[in-house]
Amino acid sequence: MVKGAQSSDCIFFGEYHDNPITHWLQLELLNSMSTEKLALGFEMFESDQQELLSGYVSGKISKKEFEDSCRLWPNYKTDYQPLIAYAIENNVPCIASNVKRKYASLLFKKGREALDSLPDPIKSQFAPLDYLVDTSLSQNKAILEMGGHAMGMNMLDAQALKDATMAMHVAKAFKNNRQVLHFNGAFHSDFYQGILWYLKQEPVAKEKNFLTITTVSQKDVKKLNKEHFGRADFIICVPENMTSTH
């Protein structure tokens, strides 16, 4: 996995947000990477927080100011702070890649039209609203089934906005000749779909090499269950009774 990551232009590390093994391995992988052209991408930070995140990583604002001002996930201190600390120590830029939650929620409730009237500076923080949604993809089918007939398409549209936005921000890093290690929930990159599907639509990504890592949970970890075949290039299989971080 380390060897593959070192030779890839972009690595998607799909995690279970509350799984300590995943987070430990993220840091171990990061420690093995060359930092010369590396950038870290985070689903856990929303794009309107980019200036705040960059200011903290570059030393322009204090830890207290950052933590007081940023919308941090409940497990930030145990799971993501070590990655940010590494970035600070090694001068690695960080990407707040996700769409702001309130806009994804607004789209879910009222559709894309509800975002059309937002000011251009805000709309520039997320993917253009003409992004495609391929309902034939297995992950998208799963979302439609989860949401039912009434809200399924809006749920899928909101998920797609997140994926398309994260892809957009990774593509910007490519334009700056950066290798990207992106941390996200496993669903966002499983089966080479989600973020990766949108990223491959970007011209700047056409010649890039990608590597995906995912996390799955099983009662018996000695043999991978068939439903997990093909989820990613590397699959971290953890016991179902593994301690959760939150």
C-alpha positions in Angstrom: 0.0 0.0 0.0 2.8 2.4 0.9 4.7 1.6 -2.3 1.5 2.2 -4.4 0.7 5.4 -2.7 4.2 6.8 -3.2 3.9 6.3 -6.9 0.4 7.6 -7.3 -0.7 11.2 -8.2 -3.8 10.9 -6.0 -4.7 8.6 -3.1 -8.2 8.4 -1.7 -8.2 7.0 1.9 -11.7 5.8 2.6 -12.3 5.6 6.4 -14.9 4.7 9.0 -15.0 8.0 10.8 -15.1 6.4 14.2 -12.5 3.6 13.6 -9.1 4.0 15.4 -7.3 1.5 13.2 -8.2 3.5 10.1 -7.0 6.7 11.6 -3.7 5.2 12.9 -3.0 3.8 9.4 -3.7 7.1 7.8 -1.0 8.7 9.9 1.4 5.8 9.3 0.8 6.1 5.5 1.3 9.9 5.7 4.6 9.3 7.6 5.9 7.2 4.6 5.1 9.8 2.0 7.4 12.4 0.4 6.2 15.9 1.4 7.9 17.8 -1.4 4.8 18.2 -3.6 2.2 16.6 -1.2 -1.1 18.2 -0.3 -3.7 16.8 2.1 -7.4 16.9 1.3 -10.1 16.6 4.0 -13.8 15.9 3.7 -13.9 17.0 7.3 -13.3 20.6 6.5 -15.7 22.6 4.3 -14.5 24.9 1.5 -15.5 28.1 3.2 -13.0 27.2 6.0 -10.1 27.1 3.6 -8.6 30.4 4.6 -8.9 29.5 8.3 -7.3 26.1 7.7 -4.5 27.5 5.5 -3.8 30.2 8.1 -3.4 27.6 10.9 -1.2 25.3 8.9 1.1 28.1 7.7 1.4 29.5 11.3 -0.5 32.8 10.6 -3.2 32.1 13.2 -2.9 30.3 16.5 -4.2 26.9 17.5 -6.7 28.5 19.8 -8.0 30.8 17.1 -8.4 28.0 14.7 -10.2 25.6 17.1 -12.4 28.4 18.4 -13.4 29.5 14.9 -13.5 26.3 12.9 -16.5 23.9 12.7 -14.5 20.9 14.0 -15.9 17.3 13.9 -16.4 15.7 17.3 -13.5 13.4 16.8 -11.1 16.1 15.5 -8.7 16.0 18.4 -8.3 12.2 18.4 -8.4 11.5 14.7 -7.6 14.5 12.5 -5.5 16.8 14.7 -2.5 14.4 14.3 -2.7 14.7 10.5 -3.0 18.5 10.7 0.0 18.6 13.2 2.0 16.6 10.7 1.1 19.1 7.9 2.2 22.0 10.1 5.5 20.4 11.0 6.3 19.4 7.4 4.9 22.4 5.6 2.2 20.4 3.7 -0.7 22.5 2.4 -4.2 21.2 3.4 -7.4 21.4 1.3 -10.8 22.0 2.9 -12.5 20.1 0.1 -16.1 19.6 1.1 -19.2 21.7 0.4 -20.5 23.7 3.4 -23.1 21.5 5.1 -25.9 24.1 5.0 -25.8 24.2 1.2 -25.9 20.5 0.8 -28.8 20.4 3.2 -30.6 23.2 1.3 -30.2 21.3 -1.9 -31.6 18.2 -0.3 -34.7 20.0 1.0 -35.4 22.3 -2.0 -33.4 21.1 -5.0 -30.6 22.7 -7.0 -32.7 25.8 -7.8 -32.4 26.9 -4.2 -28.7 27.4 -4.7 -29.0 29.4 -7.9 -29.7 32.7 -6.2 -26.6 32.5 -3.9 -23.9 35.2 -4.5 -21.1 34.1 -7.0 -18.4 34.1 -4.3 -20.4 31.5 -2.4 -21.2 29.5 -5.5 -17.5 29.4 -6.3 -16.9 27.3 -3.2 -18.7 24.3 -4.5 -19.1 22.5 -7.9 -21.0 24.2 -10.7 -24.7 23.3 -10.4 -24.8 21.6 -13.8 -22.8 18.6 -12.4 -24.0 15.2 -13.7 -25.5 12.4 -11.7 -25.2 8.9 -13.1 -28.0 6.9 -11.6 -26.6 3.7 -13.1 -23.6 3.6 -10.7 -23.9 1.1 -7.9 -23.3 3.6 -5.1 -25.9 6.0 -6.5 -28.4 3.1 -6.7 -27.8 2.4 -3.1 -28.5 6.0 -2.1 -31.7 6.0 -4.2 -32.9 2.9 -2.4 -32.0 4.3 1.0 -33.9 7.5 0.3 -37.0 5.9 -1.1 -39.1 7.3 -3.9 -40.0 10.6 -2.3 -36.5 11.9 -1.2 -34.2 9.5 -3.0 -33.2 11.8 -5.9 -32.7 14.8 -3.6 -30.5 12.7 -1.3 -28.5 11.5 -4.2 -28.2 15.1 -5.6 -26.9 16.4 -2.2 -24.4 13.5 -2.0 -23.3 14.2 -5.6 -22.7 17.9 -4.8 -20.3 16.9 -2.0 -18.5 14.5 -4.3 -18.3 16.9 -7.2 -17.1 19.7 -4.9 -14.4 17.5 -3.4 -13.3 16.5 -6.9 -13.2 20.2 -8.0 -10.8 21.1 -5.1 -8.6 18.1 -5.7 -8.4 19.1 -9.4 -7.2 22.6 -8.3 -4.4 21.0 -6.4 -3.4 19.1 -9.6 -3.2 22.4 -11.4 -0.6 23.4 -8.8 1.3 20.2 -9.6 0.5 18.6 -6.2 0.2 15.0 -5.3 -2.9 14.6 -3.2 -3.7 12.4 -0.2 -7.4 12.8 0.4 -9.2 11.6 3.6 -12.9 10.9 3.3 -15.7 8.5 4.3 -15.3 5.2 2.5 -18.6 5.6 0.7 -17.2 8.7 -1.1 -14.6 6.6 -3.0 -15.7 3.0 -2.8 -15.8 1.1 -6.1 -13.9 4.0 -7.8 -17.1 6.1 -7.7 -18.1 9.2 -5.8 -15.3 11.7 -5.8 -13.1 9.7 -8.2 -15.9 9.5 -10.8 -16.2 13.3 -10.8 -12.5 13.9 -10.7 -12.0 11.8 -13.9 -14.3 14.2 -15.7 -11.7 17.0 -15.1 -9.3 17.5 -18.0 -6.4 18.0 -15.6 -6.9 14.5 -14.2 -6.9 12.6 -17.5 -3.3 11.5 -17.2 -3.2 11.1 -13.4 -2.6 7.8 -11.5 -5.1 7.0 -8.7 -5.0 4.7 -5.8 -7.9 3.9 -3.5 -8.0 2.6 0.1 -11.2 1.6 1.9 -12.3 0.3 5.3 -14.7 -2.5 5.9 -15.9 -4.3 9.0 -16.5 -8.0 9.5 -17.1 -10.5 12.3 -14.4 -12.7 10.8 -11.4 -10.8 9.3 -9.6 -13.9 8.0 -11.4 -13.9 4.7 -12.9 -11.0 2.9 -16.7 -11.2 2.3 -17.7 -11.2 -1.3 -19.7 -8.0 -1.2 -16.4 -6.1 -0.5 -14.6 -7.5 -3.5 -13.5 -4.6 -5.8 -14.2 -1.8 -3.3 -10.7 -0.4 -3.6 -7.1 -1.2 -4.5 -6.4 -1.8 -0.8 -9.1 -2.9 1.7 -8.6 -2.6 5.5 -10.7 -5.2 7.2 -11.4 -4.5 10.9 -13.3 -6.6 13.4 -16.9 -5.6 14.1 -16.1 -5.3 17.9 -13.3 -2.8 17.3 -13.5 0.1 19.8 -15.0 3.3 18.4 -13.5 6.8 18.9 -16.9 8.5 19.4 
